[in-house]
Amino acid sequence: RVEQVWILSRSKEAAEMKPSVWRASATFVILVYLYVLAVQEILGEEVVVTSSHLAGPAYHTGPALQHTGPALQHTGPASHHTVPITHQDDYVRTHHKLDNKDINGNGQPHQYVRGTAFEASVDDPDVPATRAVGGPSYRPYSVDYTPGSATGSALDDGYGLEFKYHNYDQMTRYLRTTSSRYPNLTALYSIGKSVQGRDLWVMVVSASPYEHMIGKPDVKYVANMHGNEAVGRELMLHLIQYLVNSYNTDNYIKWLLDNTRIHILPSMNPDGFEVAREGQCDGGQGRYNARGFDLNRNFPDYFKQNNKRGQPETDAVKEWTSKIQFVLSGGLHGGALVASYPFDNTPNSMFQSYASTPSITPDDDVFRHLSLTYSRNHPTMHLGQACKQGTPSFKNGITNGAGWYPLTGGMQDFNYVWYGCMEVTLELSCCKYPAAGELPKFWEENRLPLIKFLAEAHRGVHGFVMDDNGNPIEKASLKVKGRDVGFQTTKYGEFWRILLPGIYKLEVYADGFAPRELDMMVVDEHPTLLNVTLFPAKRQENFYRPPQQHYYHHHGPPLTSKPSSDNSIFGSLTSGFNTLVSGLFG
């Protein structure tokens, strides 16, 4: 109340100020504000970043989990060297809750499968990379696909999945049973626990469920982030069942699982789901976690400082995302019918509460394509109709997140900015928690788009970055020229980037190596393979430091400047002046 009286008195004083004094005061405030921004630019810091942007070793540069088992044998045709287990293989093993003493059913470790469909490489620094090549093991992701009739409700062994809502115990039982019945296609692990101690289960569905397939992407779905948005949770269980049932009968599903590792988190907020109520289409009962936090406002944010205390559910997802390099992701929600893409927040944070304007990423064309892939394969989403009177409609069933309404701390912006993973938010039902009798309809509507969306991970360019001896270069930094976003190579030198057809330049950097800039062509029919060889920098060059930072990427590559934090004087001044200017002007 004292603060309100003070604000009112200051407002009265400001109103009584002479115009000349007012103009002088406003000019002073603006000049000081611009000075702070200029100093930050000079220091290479960002205007506003979150204090919890994963600076700790657990999320950025921490050591890989230790593996004490035997090395896995690489059986690809290019070489026969042994390959140690990757970070993500260790992560899955460490978090695996079932009996995993027999890795592939016979006590022998899985062998890595390296794709043999692509044989293009660029080893000569003077030869531009312009070939887009495909091979017989890749069924084109762009082909028309009609889902088969396999469902989770009628299986030949009597084991079925009903169209009903499954509580935590029922969901856990189903996932464990599926993992034991399909050991060659599934692996179950937990990425952590909720506030109330429930496991955050993830099911991997793939022809190589326990081991990363070198050169092939990992993708994910995350559902039930808001506990009362329940449709996505059930659809994920049915998607798991559909994939394992269709592997031997559906060529498209077989191609997808042979070339992709699909990680499915059916419920990110199991505590919230337990208190939500079927039939409640609106309201907030069950939306939040057990401590009352909205998990989709709890992630680090690039545009605005997020001071909300981290929650165990979001912390688990952040660590998970840091351990496995996901190429593509979908976040499943309810309460609308639309595919929403980044950015969810806007750089105009001072005025974001006054107008909803789109906040465009450097990869806006790709995000729009991914969103359209889902909406156009959905029987009604692409129509863009409003759910009810007074709610917005969406052209073609897609929207920019900030253009719909801006939010701070969202998961899809975090995935994209911090780890280069392209995530789209999929709102699947106008009613957040519809009656269970409607679940068969939702499954039929979403089965095809759920599958086609995942297949888009194979669009664009992928390849390996190696030194001149053929050794992979880990954490080499890459950027598509003209797109200010960075991404990195894995332990095996792998990289992926979803791109639409066109001619691009790829910039590649790594400490101790001369940089490369390579031309490449992306076509619609199949992904482009680009193998890049980096050569040591000349002795007099010492080692190469890129002249400019990646503007958005926070993965922690050598070329990223030191971010600001809560303790930064300039970050504090910026935050303070944001508040001051907002108070003065409205």
C-alpha positions as a printed NumPy array, in Angstrom:
array([[  0.   ,   0.   ,   0.   ],
       [  2.887,   2.348,   0.817],
       [  4.354,   1.576,  -2.581],
       [  1.024,   2.42 ,  -4.267],
       [  0.847,   5.765,  -2.391],
       [  4.429,   6.521,  -3.444],
       [  3.655,   5.688,  -7.088],
       [  0.531,   7.894,  -6.996],
       [  2.462,  10.776,  -5.474],
       [  5.237,  10.403,  -8.054],
       [  2.635,  10.297, -10.827],
       [  1.083,  13.508,  -9.463],
       [  4.475,  15.166,  -9.317],
       [  5.204,  14.026, -12.867],
       [  1.884,  15.45 , -14.058],
       [  2.733,  18.817, -12.47 ],
       [  6.173,  18.947, -14.043],
       [  6.787,  21.654, -16.597],
       [  7.077,  20.376, -20.194],
       [ 10.73 ,  21.315, -20.361],
       [ 11.53 ,  19.435, -17.153],
       [  9.494,  16.438, -18.338],
       [ 11.326,  16.314, -21.657],
       [ 14.695,  16.647, -19.939],
       [ 13.867,  13.839, -17.491],
       [ 12.589,  11.541, -20.209],
       [ 15.633,  12.259, -22.388],
       [ 17.954,  11.497, -19.475],
       [ 16.243,   8.173, -18.761],
       [ 16.353,   7.116, -22.407],
       [ 20.018,   8.127, -22.819],
       [ 21.072,   6.19 , -19.728],
       [ 19.029,   3.189, -20.894],
       [ 20.672,   3.276, -24.329],
       [ 24.07 ,   3.614, -22.657],
       [ 23.468,   0.416, -20.687],
       [ 22.44 ,  -1.416, -23.84 ],
       [ 25.527,  -0.151, -25.669],
       [ 27.859,  -1.286, -22.884],
       [ 26.256,  -4.706, -22.911],
       [ 26.691,  -4.946, -26.672],
       [ 30.367,  -4.021, -26.338],
       [ 30.885,  -6.636, -23.66 ],
       [ 29.193,  -9.257, -25.81 ],
       [ 26.487,  -9.869, -23.228],
       [ 22.791, -10.277, -23.926],
       [ 20.197,  -7.705, -22.965],
       [ 18.105, -10.029, -20.842],
       [ 18.738, -13.65 , -20.034],
       [ 17.582, -15.917, -17.287],
       [ 19.77 , -16.607, -14.304],
       [ 19.077, -20.326, -14.653],
       [ 20.113, -20.798, -18.249],
       [ 21.804, -24.083, -17.498],
       [ 25.204, -22.634, -16.719],
       [ 25.909, -25.461, -14.331],
       [ 27.97 , -28.454, -15.347],
       [ 24.969, -30.772, -15.245],
       [ 23.488, -29.107, -18.287],
       [ 26.28 , -27.595, -20.338],
       [ 29.804, -28.81 , -20.049],
       [ 29.538, -31.384, -17.322],
       [ 31.296, -34.701, -17.72 ],
       [ 29.513, -37.537, -19.416],
       [ 28.031, -40.223, -17.251],
       [ 30.576, -42.935, -16.719],
       [ 30.175, -46.29 , -18.401],
       [ 32.111, -49.221, -17.037],
       [ 30.907, -51.9  , -19.42 ],
       [ 32.662, -53.142, -22.546],
       [ 32.947, -50.911, -25.574],
       [ 30.467, -51.512, -28.345],
       [ 31.687, -52.736, -31.675],
       [ 31.015, -50.556, -34.693],
       [ 29.956, -52.683, -37.644],
       [ 29.418, -50.045, -40.315],
       [ 31.052, -50.71 , -43.673],
       [ 33.339, -47.689, -43.478],
       [ 35.407, -48.946, -40.566],
       [ 35.573, -51.532, -37.803],
       [ 36.82 , -49.504, -34.866],
       [ 35.263, -49.84 , -31.446],
       [ 33.027, -47.054, -30.282],
       [ 32.358, -46.254, -26.637],
       [ 28.833, -45.663, -25.475],
       [ 27.534, -42.144, -26.039],
       [ 26.268, -39.713, -23.428],
       [ 22.705, -40.541, -24.282],
       [ 23.267, -44.31 , -24.17 ],
       [ 24.693, -43.897, -20.665],
       [ 21.773, -41.664, -19.794],
       [ 19.186, -44.217, -20.901],
       [ 21.032, -47.028, -19.117],
       [ 21.449, -45.035, -15.912],
       [ 17.773, -44.082, -15.863],
       [ 16.426, -47.438, -17.039],
       [ 14.106, -48.872, -14.409],
       [ 13.532, -52.354, -15.778],
       [ 15.748, -55.408, -15.934],
       [ 18.387, -54.502, -18.504],
       [ 21.   , -57.148, -17.907],
       [ 20.157, -58.63 , -21.325],
       [ 20.5  , -55.771, -23.715],
       [ 19.169, -57.388, -26.845],
       [ 17.686, -60.555, -25.469],
       [ 20.76 , -62.751, -25.734],
       [ 23.151, -61.131, -23.289],
       [ 25.167, -59.441, -26.06 ],
       [ 25.436, -55.683, -26.448],
       [ 23.616, -54.052, -29.321],
       [ 25.827, -53.152, -32.237],
       [ 25.708, -49.684, -33.669],
       [ 24.055, -49.44 , -37.039],
       [ 25.551, -46.821, -39.269],
       [ 23.504, -45.724, -42.271],
       [ 24.951, -46.89 , -45.576],
       [ 22.622, -45.055, -47.923],
       [ 24.844, -41.996, -48.24 ],
       [ 28.372, -41.938, -49.556],
       [ 28.986, -38.248, -50.269],
       [ 31.787, -36.443, -48.488],
       [ 33.734, -33.242, -48.839],
       [ 37.346, -33.809, -47.861],
       [ 39.108, -31.339, -50.159],
       [ 38.879, -27.803, -48.755],
       [ 38.766, -26.423, -52.296],
       [ 35.816, -28.556, -53.4  ],
       [ 32.366, -27.068, -52.641],
       [ 29.712, -29.379, -51.284],
       [ 26.767, -29.219, -53.648],
       [ 25.579, -32.819, -53.914],
       [ 22.315, -33.951, -52.464],
       [ 22.34 , -37.723, -52.384],
       [ 19.969, -40.445, -51.301],
       [ 20.026, -44.2  , -51.108],
       [ 17.807, -47.216, -51.001],
       [ 17.626, -47.54 , -47.217],
       [ 15.818, -44.211, -46.932],
       [ 12.181, -44.32 , -47.884],
       [ 11.357, -40.697, -48.755],
       [  9.6  , -38.979, -45.869],
       [  7.531, -36.983, -48.35 ],
       [  5.628, -39.942, -49.771],
       [  1.894, -40.234, -49.233],
       [  1.121, -42.442, -46.286],
       [ -2.125, -44.016, -45.173],
       [ -1.993, -45.49 , -41.674],
       [ -2.753, -49.145, -41.333],
       [ -5.451, -50.635, -39.168],
       [ -3.244, -51.695, -36.239],
       [ -4.515, -50.302, -32.949],
       [ -3.877, -50.719, -29.291],
       [ -7.243, -52.295, -28.583],
       [ -7.092, -55.561, -30.521],
       [ -3.871, -57.494, -30.374],
       [ -3.228, -61.087, -31.337],
       [ -1.902, -61.976, -27.886],
       [ -4.845, -60.604, -25.963],
       [ -2.871, -57.664, -24.578],
       [ -4.688, -54.43 , -25.312],
       [ -4.891, -50.747, -24.529],
       [ -8.363, -49.402, -23.93 ],
       [ -9.582, -45.973, -24.939],
       [ -9.839, -44.598, -21.436],
       [ -7.807, -42.344, -19.18 ],
       [ -5.048, -44.167, -17.332],
       [ -3.941, -42.935, -13.934],
       [ -0.276, -43.029, -12.965],
       [ -0.258, -46.637, -11.727],
       [ -2.145, -47.871, -14.793],
       [  0.13 , -45.94 , -17.15 ],
       [  3.232, -47.312, -15.419],
       [  1.895, -50.849, -15.632],
       [  1.147, -50.435, -19.333],
       [  4.598, -49.027, -20.11 ],
       [  6.373, -51.781, -18.189],
       [  4.305, -54.471, -19.886],
       [  4.93 , -52.998, -23.324],
       [  8.668, -52.818, -22.67 ],
       [  8.784, -56.474, -21.623],
       [  6.639, -57.644, -24.555],
       [  8.552, -55.668, -27.201],
       [ 12.178, -55.745, -25.969],
       [ 13.589, -55.324, -29.468],
       [ 11.567, -52.184, -30.182],
       [ 11.155, -50.422, -26.831],
       [ 13.158, -49.258, -23.826],
       [ 11.645, -47.666, -20.727],
       [ 13.521, -45.188, -18.548],
       [ 12.757, -42.393, -16.099],
       [ 14.29 , -38.943, -16.441],
       [ 13.458, -38.   , -12.852],
       [ 10.59 , -37.664, -10.412],
       [  7.749, -35.237,  -9.866],
       [  7.284, -33.204,  -6.702],
       [  5.255, -36.069,  -5.201],
       [  7.759, -38.724,  -6.257],
       [  6.145, -40.099,  -9.415],
       [  8.526, -41.221, -12.16 ],
       [  8.661, -39.187, -15.351],
       [  8.632, -42.168, -17.69 ],
       [ 10.049, -42.054, -21.202],
       [  9.55 , -44.849, -23.707],
       [ 11.979, -45.179, -26.606],
       [ 10.432, -46.787, -29.677],
       [ 12.983, -47.729, -32.32 ],
       [ 14.646, -50.639, -34.053],
       [ 17.574, -49.727, -31.775],
       [ 15.867, -48.784, -28.516],
       [ 18.947, -48.954, -26.253],
       [ 21.711, -47.685, -28.506],
       [ 22.046, -44.527, -30.523],
       [ 22.174, -45.239, -34.262],
       [ 25.104, -43.269, -35.608],
       [ 24.013, -40.8  , -38.24 ],
       [ 20.307, -41.154, -37.434],
       [ 18.262, -38.641, -35.444],
       [ 16.584, -38.731, -32.055],
       [ 13.159, -37.087, -31.76 ],
       [ 10.691, -36.679, -28.899],
       [  7.131, -36.016, -27.866],
       [  6.274, -34.485, -24.481],
       [  2.647, -34.619, -23.325],
       [  0.547, -33.688, -20.294],
       [  2.802, -30.8  , -19.274],
       [ -0.364, -29.245, -17.929],
       [ -1.958, -32.003, -15.89 ],
       [ -5.519, -31.188, -16.928],
       [ -4.71 , -31.322, -20.656],
       [ -5.169, -35.058, -20.869],
       [ -5.749, -35.99 , -24.525],
       [ -2.061, -35.924, -25.49 ],
       [ -1.202, -38.241, -22.594],
       [ -3.529, -40.959, -23.877],
       [ -2.554, -40.411, -27.512],
       [  1.071, -41.07 , -26.615],
       [  0.173, -44.453, -25.134],
       [ -1.765, -45.35 , -28.271],
       [  1.068, -44.081, -30.483],
       [  3.508, -46.406, -28.694],
       [  1.145, -49.323, -29.226],
       [  0.551, -48.439, -32.861],
       [  4.256, -48.22 , -33.658],
       [  5.201, -51.556, -32.122],
       [  2.185, -53.317, -33.667],
       [  2.832, -51.892, -37.13 ],
       [  6.59 , -52.474, -37.375],
       [  6.338, -55.81 , -39.175],
       [  3.308, -54.962, -41.314],
       [  3.683, -51.302, -42.323],
       [  6.676, -50.383, -44.486],
       [  6.505, -46.706, -43.593],
       [  6.541, -47.399, -39.854],
       [  9.383, -49.867, -40.356],
       [ 11.366, -47.208, -42.219],
       [ 10.644, -44.668, -39.486],
       [ 11.749, -46.935, -36.633],
       [ 14.758, -48.266, -38.546],
       [ 16.033, -44.724, -39.07 ],
       [ 14.823, -42.817, -36.009],
       [ 14.814, -43.131, -32.226],
       [ 11.501, -41.836, -30.898],
       [ 11.417, -40.816, -27.218],
       [  7.913, -40.427, -25.775],
       [  7.221, -38.761, -22.412],
       [  3.475, -39.376, -21.921],
       [  3.135, -37.296, -18.752],
       [  5.454, -34.505, -17.677],
       [  3.047, -33.54 , -14.893],
       [  1.694, -36.774, -13.378],
       [  0.88 , -35.037, -10.088],
       [ -1.371, -32.525, -11.813],
       [ -3.16 , -35.232, -13.767],
       [ -4.083, -37.061, -10.582],
       [ -6.133, -34.099,  -9.324],
       [ -7.614, -33.04 , -12.679],
       [-11.164, -34.111, -13.467],
       [-12.551, -35.687, -16.618],
       [-15.104, -33.5  , -18.384],
       [-13.614, -30.182, -17.276],
       [-12.913, -28.335, -20.508],
       [-11.664, -25.133, -18.894],
       [-10.234, -23.991, -15.604],
       [ -6.958, -24.646, -13.858],
       [ -7.593, -27.671, -11.633],
       [ -4.616, -29.952, -12.259],
       [ -2.868, -27.549, -14.633],
       [ -0.006, -26.833, -12.248],
       [  2.45 , -29.15 , -10.541],
       [  2.068, -30.084,  -6.872],
       [  3.769, -26.835,  -5.811],
       [  1.449, -24.691,  -7.898],
       [  3.901, -23.89 , -10.705],
       [  2.995, -23.71 , -14.381],
       [  5.674, -25.916, -15.966],
       [  5.376, -24.104, -19.294],
       [  6.47 , -20.874, -17.594],
       [  9.366, -22.49 , -15.742],
       [ 12.134, -22.774, -18.351],
       [ 15.008, -20.367, -18.984],
       [ 13.973, -17.615, -21.364],
       [ 16.108, -15.785, -23.889],
       [ 14.131, -12.565, -24.016],
       [ 13.147, -11.913, -20.426],
       [ 14.6  , -12.844, -17.076],
       [ 12.653, -15.74 , -15.593],
       [ 12.902, -15.632, -11.804],
       [ 10.537, -18.511, -11.128],
       [ 12.065, -21.211,  -8.959],
       [ 13.016, -24.303, -10.954],
       [ 10.795, -27.32 , -10.461],
       [ 11.869, -30.99 , -10.445],
       [  9.818, -31.735, -13.555],
       [ 11.369, -28.943, -15.621],
       [ 14.836, -29.622, -14.203],
       [ 14.501, -33.249, -15.33 ],
       [ 13.475, -32.208, -18.844],
       [ 16.341, -29.71 , -19.052],
       [ 18.887, -32.359, -18.116],
       [ 17.306, -34.869, -20.486],
       [ 17.486, -32.386, -23.355],
       [ 21.119, -31.611, -22.547],
       [ 22.123, -35.291, -22.643],
       [ 20.421, -36.316, -25.891],
       [ 20.721, -34.167, -28.988],
       [ 17.13 , -34.099, -30.189],
       [ 16.52 , -32.871, -33.715],
       [ 12.745, -32.44 , -33.548],
       [ 10.174, -32.25 , -30.753],
       [  6.459, -31.846, -30.252],
       [  4.812, -30.582, -27.079],
       [  1.223, -31.833, -26.75 ],
       [ -1.359, -29.55 , -25.14 ],
       [ -5.121, -28.986, -25.076],
       [ -7.614, -26.146, -24.952],
       [ -7.281, -25.092, -28.594],
       [ -6.826, -26.641, -32.032],
       [ -3.656, -25.232, -33.556],
       [  0.062, -25.849, -34.124],
       [  2.024, -23.046, -32.478],
       [  5.673, -22.389, -33.247],
       [  8.496, -20.231, -31.763],
       [  9.095, -17.697, -30.592],
       [  6.658, -17.738, -27.695],
       [  8.243, -14.631, -26.236],
       [  9.231, -11.341, -27.806],
       [ 12.291,  -9.083, -27.529],
       [  9.937,  -6.154, -26.95 ],
       [  9.479,  -7.293, -23.384],
       [  8.617,  -3.801, -22.122],
       [  5.481,  -3.688, -24.225],
       [  4.573,  -7.353, -24.599],
       [  1.458,  -6.993, -22.427],
       [ -0.059,  -4.39 , -24.742],
       [ -0.114,  -6.144, -28.093],
       [  0.445,  -9.622, -29.458],
       [  2.711,  -9.405, -32.468],
       [  4.63 , -12.309, -34.053],
       [  8.146, -12.918, -32.797],
       [  9.981, -14.474, -35.725],
       [ 12.885, -16.933, -35.504],
       [ 15.686, -17.18 , -38.078],
       [ 14.121, -20.528, -39.066],
       [ 10.587, -19.221, -39.483],
       [ 10.145, -20.973, -42.84 ],
       [ 11.039, -24.319, -41.276],
       [  8.806, -23.816, -38.25 ],
       [  5.87 , -22.84 , -40.446],
       [  6.467, -25.93 , -42.582],
       [  6.601, -28.216, -39.537],
       [  3.407, -26.701, -38.172],
       [  1.662, -27.038, -41.533],
       [  2.813, -30.644, -41.767],
       [  0.78 , -31.36 , -38.657],
       [ -2.242, -29.193, -39.377],
       [ -2.668, -30.288, -43.004],
       [ -2.535, -33.949, -42.06 ],
       [ -5.215, -33.336, -39.423],
       [ -8.81 , -33.481, -40.725],
       [ -9.943, -30.235, -39.048],
       [ -6.957, -28.354, -37.608],
       [ -6.012, -26.91 , -40.999],
       [ -9.425, -25.227, -41.246],
       [ -8.325, -22.824, -38.526],
       [-11.758, -22.495, -36.984],
       [-12.199, -20.971, -33.541],
       [-13.083, -23.424, -30.787],
       [-15.917, -21.236, -29.564],
       [-17.203, -17.706, -29.834],
       [-14.773, -15.195, -28.457],
       [-11.691, -17.355, -29.039],
       [ -9.23 , -16.755, -31.898],
       [ -9.194, -18.525, -35.221],
       [ -5.917, -19.46 , -36.899],
       [ -5.205, -19.314, -40.615],
       [ -4.322, -22.819, -41.858],
       [ -4.418, -24.012, -38.255],
       [ -1.016, -22.603, -37.315],
       [  0.221, -19.573, -35.387],
       [  3.368, -17.917, -34.16 ],
       [  3.381, -18.366, -30.388],
       [  3.942, -14.711, -29.477],
       [  1.473, -13.703, -32.185],
       [ -1.168, -15.685, -30.292],
       [ -0.092, -14.462, -26.859],
       [  3.452, -13.951, -25.498],
       [  4.701, -15.965, -22.554],
       [  7.949, -16.18 , -20.611],
       [  9.647, -19.465, -19.728],
       [  8.112, -21.683, -22.4  ],
       [  9.513, -25.084, -23.299],
       [  9.575, -24.73 , -27.087],
       [ 11.708, -21.583, -27.056],
       [ 14.078, -23.27 , -24.605],
       [ 14.522, -26.295, -26.867],
       [ 15.273, -24.141, -29.881],
       [ 17.482, -21.445, -28.318],
       [ 19.498, -23.61 , -25.957],
       [ 19.916, -26.845, -27.941],
       [ 18.886, -26.19 , -31.524],
       [ 15.981, -28.654, -31.239],
       [ 13.014, -27.534, -33.331],
       [  9.923, -27.881, -31.164],
       [  6.33 , -27.099, -32.061],
       [  3.461, -26.873, -29.563],
       [  0.528, -28.999, -30.705],
       [ -2.853, -28.012, -29.254],
       [ -5.016, -31.061, -29.956],
       [ -8.466, -30.471, -28.457],
       [-10.761, -27.551, -27.73 ],
       [-11.72 , -29.209, -24.461],
       [ -8.767, -29.739, -22.149],
       [-10.093, -32.93 , -20.505],
       [-12.923, -34.3  , -22.677],
       [-14.938, -37.405, -21.881],
       [-13.096, -40.679, -22.49 ],
       [-15.698, -41.616, -25.078],
       [-14.139, -39.056, -27.43 ],
       [-10.657, -40.579, -27.299],
       [-11.152, -42.889, -30.33 ],
       [-12.055, -39.822, -32.422],
       [ -8.975, -37.912, -31.224],
       [ -6.76 , -40.894, -32.014],
       [ -8.088, -41.195, -35.561],
       [ -7.642, -37.458, -36.107],
       [ -4.076, -37.343, -34.816],
       [ -2.561, -40.695, -35.764],
       [ -1.405, -39.591, -39.218],
       [ -0.095, -36.112, -38.262],
       [  1.77 , -37.559, -35.27 ],
       [  3.658, -39.909, -37.591],
       [  4.218, -37.493, -40.462],
       [  5.52 , -34.811, -38.1  ],
       [  8.231, -37.125, -36.736],
       [  9.339, -38.065, -40.248],
       [ 10.263, -34.423, -40.89 ],
       [ 13.399, -34.992, -38.81 ],
       [ 14.846, -36.539, -41.976],
       [ 14.381, -33.4  , -44.026],
       [ 17.303, -31.064, -44.701],
       [ 20.983, -31.811, -44.128],
       [ 22.922, -34.139, -41.884],
       [ 26.422, -35.492, -41.794],
       [ 29.683, -35.711, -39.885],
       [ 32.482, -33.296, -39.056],
       [ 35.894, -35.006, -38.934],
       [ 39.553, -34.084, -38.815],
       [ 41.971, -34.969, -41.598],
       [ 42.658, -38.333, -39.957],
       [ 39.   , -39.303, -40.054],
       [ 38.4  , -38.77 , -36.329],
       [ 35.093, -37.183, -35.321],
       [ 35.187, -33.676, -33.913],
       [ 32.896, -33.284, -30.933],
       [ 31.19 , -29.942, -30.267],
       [ 32.173, -28.414, -33.566],
       [ 29.937, -25.376, -34.035],
       [ 27.837, -25.   , -37.151],
       [ 25.568, -22.315, -38.524],
       [ 23.597, -21.927, -41.706],
       [ 24.718, -18.603, -43.142],
       [ 22.062, -15.951, -42.782],
       [ 20.37 , -17.818, -39.916],
       [ 21.699, -16.576, -36.605],
       [ 21.324, -19.777, -34.671],
       [ 24.002, -22.282, -33.816],
       [ 24.078, -26.021, -33.379],
       [ 26.793, -28.501, -32.523],
       [ 28.133, -31.915, -33.381],
       [ 27.734, -34.936, -31.126],
       [ 30.489, -37.087, -29.687],
       [ 30.63 , -38.87 , -33.024],
       [ 30.833, -35.665, -35.04 ],
       [ 27.204, -35.966, -36.173],
       [ 24.968, -33.034, -36.969],
       [ 21.441, -32.544, -38.286],
       [ 19.509, -29.502, -39.446],
       [ 15.969, -29.408, -40.788],
       [ 15.895, -27.177, -43.871],
       [ 13.554, -26.645, -46.804],
       [ 14.749, -27.17 , -50.406],
       [ 17.268, -24.588, -51.54 ],
       [ 20.927, -23.624, -51.756],
       [ 22.643, -22.832, -48.471],
       [ 26.069, -22.087, -47.047],
       [ 27.129, -23.992, -43.948],
       [ 29.705, -22.407, -41.656],
       [ 31.746, -24.835, -39.547],
       [ 34.094, -23.877, -36.7  ],
       [ 36.146, -25.779, -34.15 ],
       [ 39.008, -24.755, -31.889],
       [ 42.359, -25.641, -33.386],
       [ 40.989, -25.97 , -36.926],
       [ 40.651, -23.635, -39.858],
       [ 37.012, -22.696, -40.434],
       [ 35.06 , -23.999, -43.416],
       [ 32.248, -22.504, -45.429],
       [ 30.525, -25.031, -47.667],
       [ 27.837, -24.719, -50.302],
       [ 25.109, -27.328, -50.124],
       [ 21.88 , -28.121, -51.88 ],
       [ 18.817, -29.385, -50.068],
       [ 16.139, -31.145, -52.075],
       [ 12.652, -32.295, -51.206],
       [ 12.988, -35.976, -52.051],
       [ 15.54 , -37.015, -49.462],
       [ 17.952, -35.591, -46.891],
       [ 21.332, -34.318, -48.014],
       [ 24.445, -35.907, -46.563],
       [ 27.366, -33.558, -46.026],
       [ 30.557, -34.946, -44.524],
       [ 32.961, -32.15 , -43.63 ],
       [ 36.688, -32.46 , -43.004],
       [ 38.351, -29.722, -40.971],
       [ 42.087, -29.158, -41.255],
       [ 44.373, -27.902, -38.481],
       [ 44.947, -24.17 , -38.389],
       [ 48.395, -23.098, -39.524],
       [ 50.987, -22.766, -36.764],
       [ 51.159, -18.986, -37.006],
       [ 47.378, -18.804, -36.706],
       [ 47.54 , -20.522, -33.295],
       [ 43.922, -21.592, -33.232],
       [ 40.86 , -20.126, -34.824],
       [ 38.353, -18.047, -32.905],
       [ 35.222, -17.163, -34.867],
       [ 34.781, -13.418, -35.314],
       [ 31.092, -13.37 , -34.352],
       [ 28.979, -15.176, -31.83 ],
       [ 25.852, -17.139, -32.528],
       [ 23.12 , -14.763, -31.525],
       [ 20.647, -17.247, -30.12 ],
       [ 22.453, -20.484, -29.344],
       [ 23.163, -21.21 , -25.672],
       [ 24.618, -24.715, -25.906],
       [ 27.99 , -23.477, -24.714],
       [ 30.185, -23.797, -27.836],
       [ 33.57 , -22.05 , -27.9  ],
       [ 32.144, -19.17 , -29.872],
       [ 29.443, -18.248, -27.373],
       [ 30.138, -15.139, -25.301],
       [ 29.767, -15.223, -21.575],
       [ 26.101, -14.685, -20.766],
       [ 24.91 , -12.237, -18.201],
       [ 23.335, -13.423, -14.985],
       [ 21.422, -12.161, -11.99 ],
       [ 24.689, -10.902, -10.517],
       [ 25.589,  -8.848, -13.586],
       [ 25.459,  -5.13 , -12.829],
       [ 24.389,  -4.422, -16.391],
       [ 21.723,  -7.112, -16.305],
       [ 20.412,  -5.59 , -13.088],
       [ 20.49 ,  -2.079, -14.544],
       [ 18.664,  -3.256, -17.649],
       [ 16.   ,  -4.961, -15.59 ],
       [ 15.66 ,  -1.9  , -13.4  ],
       [ 15.365,   0.473, -16.32 ],
       [ 12.819,  -1.81 , -17.99 ],
       [ 10.709,  -1.45 , -14.863],
       [ 11.327,   2.277, -14.586],
       [ 10.471,   3.035, -18.202],
       [  7.378,   0.847, -18.002],
       [  6.284,   2.765, -14.922],
       [  6.906,   6.163, -16.485],
       [  5.252,   5.526, -19.822],
       [  2.346,   3.33 , -18.959]])
